[in-house]
């Protein structure tokens, strides 16, 4: 395992200069038409808090994946309260309705197989906007709903804290200038047959150019009528299924420019002098499938990738040559 850490240190030594990120309503609110593939796997150790830290999760290994879709609330069945503006859904079991206010991004409703439709009478401020390192907030929330024909009430409290920023390392890509946001919630659902207390710790890892977290870690604890707690730990992330370490990347990784980023027409790559060894560039989707591939003319180091008609979302550019992976970079297509 030791070589992985050695190569990782070399990669960080050539990484782009760090800049503290700021999340805003124009950068961090999901937009209708977007689609994201998230890999799901077991919990791994969390990263340190603080400024300009390395948040390393290269050893994530996926057990499954699922697509998340973003849609306009208008015309959807079971829509949440009037504050709902957009929804995120996996197309079946889980749907969350979101609203955007001067305070930030709010959960205004949800729909799950167990709880059915919940419309909050007091919304949940899940992400305060704008948000940067050191931002904190608190909120209370409430709802009345019917689950399996039984009326219930929900009350809860939340504390949020943007407690870290730096370079996020995922199995096949590293992303600088990522903000970690820690959200703690305690929710009590009261019904005639049971009282359910749920404590949730969630860490969201946001890049300024993405409207959806690159990584989400959760610890979910449920206590039913004072019984023994049930604890579930999960990790969800973009960019490949995992199990690929930085040992597979050349230690002298090619640092290149990819612009405009996000791109909607043509993505320009400038590999510079370091790209002389490159022979091919590939654009890879979140499942690890190659969706575009193009040869490199060594004399120019410039490549134009046509991204018209591609599904919006996050992709990885891979630079290959001499039988190995020379460099990677995350890009967004809109």
C-alpha positions in Angstrom: 0.0 0.0 0.0 2.9 2.4 0.6 3.5 3.2 -3.1 0.1 4.7 -3.4 0.8 7.3 -0.8 4.2 8.1 -2.5 2.6 8.6 -5.9 -0.3 10.6 -4.3 2.2 13.0 -2.7 3.8 13.6 -6.1 0.5 14.3 -7.7 -0.4 16.9 -5.1 2.9 18.6 -5.6 1.9 19.4 -9.2 -1.8 20.1 -8.5 -3.3 23.5 -9.5 -3.1 26.3 -6.9 -5.8 26.1 -4.2 -8.5 28.6 -4.0 -11.2 28.7 -1.3 -14.5 27.8 -2.9 -17.9 29.6 -2.4 -21.2 27.9 -3.2 -24.0 30.1 -4.5 -27.5 29.8 -5.9 -26.1 30.0 -9.4 -23.6 27.2 -8.9 -25.0 24.7 -6.3 -28.7 24.3 -7.1 -29.7 21.3 -9.2 -31.2 22.2 -12.6 -34.0 20.4 -14.6 -32.5 18.1 -17.2 -29.4 17.2 -15.3 -28.6 13.5 -14.6 -25.9 12.1 -12.3 -24.7 8.6 -11.7 -23.7 7.9 -8.1 -21.8 4.8 -7.0 -22.8 3.3 -3.7 -20.4 1.6 -1.3 -19.6 0.9 2.3 -18.6 3.7 4.7 -14.9 4.7 4.7 -13.0 6.8 7.2 -13.8 10.5 6.9 -11.3 13.2 6.0 -9.9 15.9 8.3 -11.5 19.3 8.9 -9.7 22.5 8.2 -8.5 24.8 5.4 -6.7 23.6 2.3 -6.6 19.9 3.4 -6.5 16.7 1.4 -9.7 14.8 1.6 -8.7 11.3 0.4 -11.2 8.6 -0.6 -9.2 6.9 -3.4 -10.0 3.5 -1.8 -13.8 3.6 -2.2 -15.3 0.4 -3.8 -18.8 0.4 -5.2 -21.3 -2.3 -4.6 -23.9 -0.7 -6.9 -24.9 2.5 -8.6 -28.0 4.4 -9.4 -29.0 7.4 -11.6 -30.3 10.6 -10.1 -32.5 12.8 -12.3 -33.4 16.5 -11.8 -36.8 17.6 -13.1 -39.1 20.6 -12.9 -41.8 20.2 -10.3 -44.6 21.5 -12.6 -46.8 18.7 -13.8 -45.4 16.0 -11.6 -47.7 13.8 -9.5 -47.4 14.0 -5.7 -45.6 17.3 -5.8 -44.7 18.9 -2.5 -45.8 22.2 -1.1 -46.0 25.4 -3.1 -42.4 26.3 -2.3 -41.2 23.4 -4.4 -39.2 24.5 -7.5 -37.2 21.4 -8.6 -37.1 17.7 -7.7 -34.3 15.1 -7.5 -35.3 11.5 -8.0 -33.8 8.0 -8.6 -36.8 7.3 -10.8 -38.5 5.0 -8.3 -37.9 4.7 -4.6 -36.8 8.2 -3.5 -37.8 11.7 -4.5 -36.9 15.0 -2.8 -38.6 18.3 -3.5 -36.4 21.5 -3.3 -37.0 25.2 -2.9 -34.6 28.1 -3.3 -35.0 31.1 -1.0 -32.8 34.0 0.1 -31.5 31.6 2.9 -30.4 28.8 0.6 -31.5 25.4 -0.7 -34.4 23.9 1.3 -36.0 20.5 1.4 -39.8 21.3 1.2 -41.0 17.7 0.7 -40.2 14.1 -0.1 -41.7 10.9 -1.2 -40.5 7.4 -0.2 -42.0 3.9 -0.2 -42.1 3.8 3.6 -43.4 7.3 4.4 -45.3 8.2 1.3 -45.5 11.9 0.5 -44.4 14.4 3.1 -45.1 18.1 2.7 -43.2 20.2 5.2 -45.1 23.0 6.9 -41.7 24.3 8.1 -39.0 23.6 5.5 -35.6 22.2 6.1 -32.6 24.5 5.3 -30.3 21.8 4.0 -27.7 24.1 2.5 -27.2 27.8 3.5 -26.3 29.9 0.4 -23.9 31.5 -0.1 -21.7 29.1 1.7 -17.9 29.1 2.2 -15.5 27.7 4.7 -16.6 28.6 8.2 -20.3 29.2 7.3 -22.6 27.8 10.0 -26.4 27.8 10.4 -29.2 26.2 12.4 -32.8 25.4 11.5 -36.0 23.7 12.8 -38.6 22.0 10.7 -41.9 20.2 10.9 -44.5 18.3 8.9 -47.8 16.3 9.2 -48.2 13.2 7.1 -49.8 9.8 6.8 -47.6 6.7 6.6 -49.4 3.4 5.8 -52.7 5.0 6.7 -51.5 6.2 10.1 -51.3 9.9 10.8 -48.0 11.2 12.1 -46.2 14.4 12.9 -42.6 15.3 12.4 -40.4 17.8 14.3 -36.7 18.3 13.9 -33.7 20.4 14.3 -30.6 20.9 12.2 -27.1 22.4 12.5 -24.9 23.0 9.5 -21.2 23.8 9.2 -18.8 24.1 6.2 -15.9 22.7 8.1 -13.3 21.8 5.5 -12.1 22.7 2.0 -9.2 21.4 -0.2 -8.5 18.7 -2.7 -11.0 15.8 -2.9 -9.4 12.5 -4.1 -11.8 9.9 -5.5 -10.9 6.6 -7.1 -10.2 7.9 -10.7 -9.9 11.7 -10.3 -8.8 14.4 -7.9 -10.6 17.7 -7.7 -9.2 20.9 -6.1 -11.2 23.6 -4.3 -13.9 21.3 -2.9 -16.0 22.4 0.1 -17.1 19.9 2.8 -20.4 20.7 4.4 -21.5 18.8 7.6 -25.2 18.7 8.3 -26.5 17.2 11.6 -30.2 16.4 12.0 -32.4 15.0 14.8 -35.9 14.2 13.7 -38.8 12.8 15.8 -41.8 11.2 14.1 -44.8 10.7 16.5 -47.6 8.4 15.6 -50.2 6.5 17.6 -48.3 3.2 17.3 -44.7 4.3 17.7 -42.2 7.2 18.2 -39.3 7.1 15.8 -36.2 9.2 16.5 -33.7 9.6 13.7 -30.3 11.1 14.0 -28.4 11.8 10.7 -24.9 13.0 10.1 -24.2 13.9 6.5 -21.1 15.2 4.9 -21.5 16.8 1.4 -18.5 17.5 -0.8 -19.2 20.3 -3.3 -17.2 21.7 -6.2 -18.2 25.2 -7.3 -18.8 24.0 -10.9 -21.2 21.2 -9.9 -24.8 21.5 -8.8 -24.7 18.0 -7.1 -22.3 16.8 -4.5 -19.3 14.9 -5.8 -19.4 12.7 -2.6 -21.9 12.2 0.1 -21.1 10.3 3.4 -23.9 9.5 5.8 -24.4 7.9 9.3 -28.0 7.3 9.9 -29.2 6.1 13.4 -32.9 5.1 14.0 -34.5 4.4 17.4 -38.1 3.0 17.4 -40.0 3.5 20.6 -36.9 3.6 22.8 -35.5 0.3 21.4 -32.0 -0.5 20.3 -30.5 1.9 17.8 -30.1 0.8 14.2 -27.1 2.4 12.4 -26.5 2.6 8.7 -23.4 4.0 7.1 -23.3 4.8 3.4 -21.0 6.5 0.8 -22.2 7.8 -2.6 -19.8 9.3 -5.2 -19.3 10.3 -8.8 -16.6 9.2 -11.2 -16.1 5.5 -11.7 -17.0 2.5 -9.6 -13.9 2.6 -7.4 -11.2 0.2 -6.6 -8.7 2.0 -8.7 -5.8 3.7 -6.8 -3.4 6.4 -7.8 -0.8 3.7 -8.3 -2.2 3.3 -11.8 -1.4 7.0 -12.7 2.1 8.0 -13.8 3.8 10.0 -11.0 4.7 12.8 -13.5 1.1 13.4 -14.3 0.3 15.7 -17.2 -1.3 18.9 -16.0 -3.5 20.3 -18.8 -6.1 23.0 -19.4 -9.7 22.0 -20.2 -11.9 24.9 -21.3 -14.6 26.1 -21.2 -15.6 24.2 -18.1 -18.6 23.6 -18.0 -18.8 23.1 -21.8 -21.9 22.7 -24.0 -20.4 22.7 -27.5 -16.7 22.0 -27.9 -14.3 21.2 -25.1 -10.8 22.5 -25.8 -7.8 20.7 -24.3 -4.3 22.3 -24.1 -1.8 19.6 -23.1 1.2 21.9 -23.3 4.7 20.6 -23.6 4.0 17.8 -21.1 1.6 16.4 -23.6 4.3 15.4 -26.1 4.0 11.7 -24.9 0.2 11.7 -25.3 -1.4 9.8 -28.1 -5.1 9.7 -27.2 -7.6 11.6 -25.0 -10.8 9.9 -23.8 -13.9 11.4 -22.2 -15.3 9.0 -19.6 -18.8 9.1 -18.0 -19.5 8.5 -14.3 -20.0 4.8 -14.9 -16.5 4.5 -16.4 -17.6 4.1 -20.0 -15.7 5.9 -22.7 -18.1 8.2 -24.6 -15.6 10.2 -26.7 -12.1 9.4 -27.9 -9.7 11.3 -30.1 -6.1 11.1 -31.2 -3.5 13.7 -30.3 -1.2 15.5 -32.7 2.1 15.7 -30.7 3.3 18.9 -32.4 0.4 21.0 -31.3 -0.7 19.5 -28.0 -4.2 20.9 -28.7 -7.4 18.7 -28.9 -11.0 19.7 -29.6 -13.7 17.3 -28.3 -17.2 17.8 -29.6 -19.6 17.4 -26.6 -22.8 18.4 -28.4 -25.8 16.2 -27.7 -24.1 14.5 -24.7 -26.1 14.1 -21.5 -25.5 16.9 -19.0 -23.3 15.9 -16.1 -19.8 15.2 -14.8 -17.2 13.5 -16.9 -13.5 12.7 -16.7 -10.9 13.5 -19.3 -8.2 10.9 -19.5 -4.9 11.5 -21.3 -3.2 8.3 -22.5 0.2 7.6 -24.1 3.0 5.1 -24.1 0.6 2.4 -22.8 -0.3 4.2 -19.6 -2.6 6.8 -18.1 -0.8 10.2 -18.1 -3.3 12.5 -16.5 -7.0 13.1 -15.6 -9.2 16.0 -15.1 -12.9 16.5 -14.2 -15.1 18.4 -16.6 -18.8 19.2 -16.7 -21.1 19.1 -19.7 -24.2 21.2 -19.8 
